[in-house]
Amino acid sequence: MTETLLAVGVLIACFVAYNIGGATTGPAFGPAVGAGAITKVTAAALMSVCFFVGAWTLGRRVVDTLGEGLLADPGVFTLPVSITVLFFVGGALLVGNLSGAPASTSMTAVGAIVGLGLASDSVNWAVVGEIASWWLVSPAIGFWVSVMVGRYFYPRIDNVFAIDQSDGPLLALERDGALPRPVLGPNTTRREFVGTVVVVAIGCLMAFSSGTSNVANAIAPLVGSGELGMNVGILVGSAAVAVGAFTIARRTMETLGNDITDLPLTAAIVVAVISSTIVVALSAAGIPASFVVIATMSIVGLGWGQATRTFAIVDAVRGQATPRMSVGALATDEDAPTVGDPELDGDDTTRDIGEPSPEDLPESSELFDPSTTIRVVAMQNLVPVVATVGSFLAFELVFFG
């Protein structure tokens, strides 16, 4: 009977990991695939390897937090209880997919385990409080860092990393010497090569950050029950993620944006770097973090930073410009007055920060849509609450009632 239950639990864990692979490969490598830097097969392979590295190194710390740290008495994590928790996590993925708003599996997994702890009177409130506080702080950090980047540095970043894809291969083999060596393609510029490498490297960073945080959502309940070893769990979870990356992720990689935003390539890079860095830092501390929530707030912050750009930073240093704020700066209507608008300043020579040509920059309405953002953020918080309440009622009535 135990072996049958364990097999069922592993299958559910694989289902969760499979969906994680399908859901996270697109955001990680969609920009690189869309820019023609790599193929979908290469993206899936990089996702599989980088996810596993993140899971094997820092991911086990988050597994320990979810499997042991959240509960004062980890002994309540029996095999049937673990399977029930995984059902709630898998259900959250389904609800998110049906609603069109990606739910946070990390927040949902924590919510389901906390519901179990409430029913069994074994919640470790100190750990829960620490996690909850970082859930509030980390999106705020992502938002304000993105605001500063959008307001002061985005044009410079766009100038450095924007990719103008040329015809022909990115690299070619030089066969003049004793051994063939790779060289730039016949039409490839150094800027194109550097930009391509950066886009692919950032995709690998996102895949690594996904492994550090998301592997726990699939295997932590089973590892916490003691029925599945940590190393075996990471191998099984990573394998299921790889299957998802090579199958259902092919569709998500075709779209660089979603309903929240149609991100330009440079904006996608900025959001990916900021969000992934925060997730990796929290995972290193054993804190389960939601990349989806942090990335959403980073997108909003980048859009707001663009909407409120005022003057060139060199002018600010010289004291030749004075910023002026207006309510219209927060609007997404292209006709609304914004900071730096000639109608407000009476100065038609105002320059964007670091860039004299504002027409090349994306409008705030291209970076995020407020109504859709509100819906997505609401779902990202509602699904974990529903998982917590549902988990509590299920365990209270069936297991501990």
N, C-alpha and C positions, 0 to 999 in steps of 0.2 A: 504494500500500500504506500509506504514511504517513497519507494522508487518511482511509483506512478505519479505521486504528487510532485516529486522533484522534477520529473520529466515535463509535467504540465507547467510548473513554475518556470523552467528554463525556456519552454516554448513561448510563454507570455513575455518573458524578459527579452527574448529574441525579437518578438513582435515590436516591443517598445524601441529596441535598438535599431531595428530595420527602419522604422519611421523616423528616428533621429537622423539616420544616414540620409534618408531621402529629403528631409526638411532642411538640413544644414549644409549639404553640399552645394546647393544652388546659391545661397548667399555668400558662401566662401569663395567659390570659383566661377560664379556667373559672370563677373566683370572680365576675368581672364578669358573665358570661353567666348564671351560677346566681342571682345577685342581681337579675337582670332589668334591669341597668344598660344593657347593649348587646345587640344581636342577634349571632348567630353570623356573619352576613355582615360586620357592622361589625368584629367581633373579627378575622376573617380579613384584612380590609383593613388594620387597624391593625398586625397581625402582619407583613404583607408590607412595609409602609412602614418600620416601626421596625427590622425585621431588616435591611433594605437599608441604612438609615442606619448601624447598628452595623457592618455588614460593610464599608461604604465608608470609614468613618473609622478605627476601631481594628482592624477585622478583618484588614486587610492586614498588620498587624504580626505577627499569629499565622500568617498564610499564609507570611510570610517565614521565621518560625521553623521551621515544619514543612517547607517546601519547600527551605530552604537551611541553616538553622542547625543542624539535628540531624546533618547529615552533613558530615564534614571535606572530602569531595569531592562536591559536588552534581552533578557530571557523571555519577554512576552513575544519576541519575534519568532514564533513557531512557523513551521512550513506552511500550514494553511493560512495563517495570518499574513505571511509574506506574499502569498499568491493573491490574497484579497487586496493588499496594498498595490500590487502591480496592476490589478484590474482597474483601479482608480486612475493610475498613471496612464495606462493605455486608453481608458475612456476619455481622459483629458485631450489626448492627441486627436481622438475621433471628433470630439466636440469642437475643438479648434479648427479642424479641417472642414467640418460641415458649416461652421459660422463664417469661414473665410478669414478669421482673425487668428493668427498663430498663438496658441496658449503656451505659457512657460511650463515646460515639464519639470524644471527644477523647483519652481514654487509649488507646483501641484504635488510633486513627490513629497516635499516637506509637509505640505498641508495634510496629505493622506496619513503620514506617519504621526503628525501631531494629533490628528483625530483618533488614531489608535492609542496614543499616549493619554489623551483625555478620558477615553473609555476605560483604560486600564489603570488610571491614576498614576502614571509613571512618566509624565512630561518633565524633561530637564529644562526648566524655564530659563536658566542662565544661558544655555546654548541657543534656545529659541529666540531669546531677546537679542543676542548678539547677531544672529542671522537676520532677524527682522530689521534691526537698525541698519545693517549694511544694504538691505534691500531698498531702504529709503535713501541712503546716502549715495549709493553707486549710480543710480540714474541721474541724480542731481549733479554728480561729478561729470558724467558723460555729457549732460546738457550744457553745463557752463564751459567745459573745455571746448566743446563744439562751437558754442557761441563765440568764444575768443578766436578760434581758428577761422570761422566764417567771416568774422568782422575784420580781422587784421591780417590773416596769413593766406587765405584761400587762393587769391590770384597768384601769389608767388608759387604756391604748391602746384597750381594748375599749369603754370609756365614750365615748371621743371619736369613734371611727370606725365603731362598729356601725351597720348600716343597717337601719332599719325601713321596708320598702318600702310606699309609700302607693299608693292607687288613682289611676289617671289618668296622664297624661304627666309626665315629669320637668320638661320645659320647655314653655312655650307662647309664642306670638307676640303681642306687644302691638301693636295696630294703631291706637292712638289718634293717634300722631304722624304726621309726614310719611313716615317710614320704619318698617316693622315692626321691633320689637326683641324679643329673647328675654327672657322673665321666668320666674320659678319657676311650675310648674304649680299648679293650684288647690288641690291637697292636698299639695304638696311643701314639706317643712320645710327650713330652712337646713342642719340637721344631715344630713338625707338627701342633699341636693345635694352638700355637702362630702364626705361619705363615698363617694358614687358617683364623684365626680371622683377621689378618692384611689385607689379600687380600679382604675379605668380607667388612671390614670397609672402605677400600679405594674405593671399588665399591659404597658404600653408599655415600662417600664424592663426588664422580663424579656425582652421581644422584642428590645430593643436589645442586652442582654447576650448573648442567643443569637446575634445576628448577629456580635458582636465575637469570639466564640469558635468557633462552629460552622461558619461558612462555610469555614474552613480545612480542616475534615475532608472536605469534598466536593471542593475544587478545588486544594488545596496540591500534591498529587503532579503534576498536570498543569501547574500554574504552575511548579513546580520543574524540570520537564523542559524548559521553555522553549517548549513547543508551544502553550501557551495564555497569553495576556497576562493580567496581574493584573486590569485593569479589566473585560475581557471575561469573565473567570472569575467575578468578583463579580456581574456582571449575570446571567450564566447561572445561577449557584448561587442567587441571590436569587429569580429567576423560578421556579425549580423549587420552592423553599421556599413561594412564594406559591401555587403549584398545590396543594401538599400542605395548606396552611392552608385553602384553599377546598373541599377534598374530604374526605380522610380525617380531618382534624382535627375535623370536625363531630361525630364520635362522642366523641372525647376531651373535648370541651368540655361534654358532657352530664354528666360526672362530676367533681365538685370534688375528690374524694380518690381513693385507690386502696387496695390491700391493706395498705400500710404504715400508712395513717392515714385517718380520716374527718375532715379538718380543718374546724373552724369557720372562718367567713369571716375573723375577726380573726387567727386563727393562721396562715391561709394568707397573709395580708398580711405578717405578721411574717417568716415564712420566705422569702417572695419578696423582700422588701427586703434582708434580710441576705445571701441567696445571690447575688442579682443584683449587689449592690454589690461583693462579693468577686470575682465573675467579671469585672466591668468593670475593676476595678483591676488584676487579673492580665493581662487582655487588653491593657490600655494598656502593660504592661511586656513584651508579646510572649509571655506564658506561656499555653499552651493549658490551660484549666481545665474541670473537669467540674461543670456545674450540678447534675446528678443526685446526685453524691456529696455535694457541699456541702449541698444541700437536704435530703438524707436525714439527715445528721448534725445539721442545724439543727432538723429535726423532733424527733429524739431529744432534743436539748438542751432544746428548748422543753417537751417532756413531762416531762423530769427536773426542770427548773426549777419547773414547776407542782407536781410531786410533793413538792418540798422547800421550798415556801414556808412561812414561819414566822411573821412578825410584820409589822405595818405599819411602813413605813420611818420615819414620823414618830416611832413609839415607839422605834425603834432610835436615832434622833438624840437623843431625850430620855433614853436609857438606861433605859427602862422595860420592855424586853423582852430576853430572853436566848435566842438560838437554841440548839436542841438537836437533834442528828442521831440517826437510827436507821436500822438496816438496812432496816426496812420502808418507809422513804421511797422506796426505789428500786423497790418492787414495783408492779405494775400492778393488783393485786387491790384492789378498792374497799374491802374490809373490812380490809385490812392497815393497821396503825398508821403514820402518817406524821408528819413534823415539824409541830408545831403541833396535833397531835391532843390533845383533852382528856385521853385516857387516859394520855398521856405527861406533859403539862404540869400536869395538875390544874387547868387554867384554861379554863373553857368560854367565856371572852370573847375568846380570841385571834382577831385579825382577819387576813385576807389582806392582803398588801401593797397599799396604795392602795385597798382595797375592803372594805367591811364585810360584804358578802353573798357568802360562798363558794359558795353553791349555783348561782350564775350562771356559775361558771367551769368549763371542761371538765376532766374527770378525765384523769390521765396516760394511762389506758388508751384514751381517745378520741384521743389525739395520736399514739401509736405502739404497734405490736404487736411485742414483742421478737423472737419467733420469725421473723416475716416480715421484720423489719428485718435480722436476721442473714443470712437467705437472700439478700436483695437486695444487701446490702453484699458478701457473698461472691461473687455473680455479677458485681458491678461490678468486682471485682478479678480474678476468674478469667478473664473474657472477654478483657481486655487481655493477660494472660499467655499465653493460648492463641493470640491473634493474633501475639504476638511470636515464640513458638516455631514456629508454623506458617509465619510469614513467613520466618524464618531457614532452616527446612528447605526451603521451596520455592525460595528464591533460591540456597541452597547447592547443591541438587541439580540445579536446572534452568538457572540463569543463570551461577553462578560456580563450579560443581563441576568 
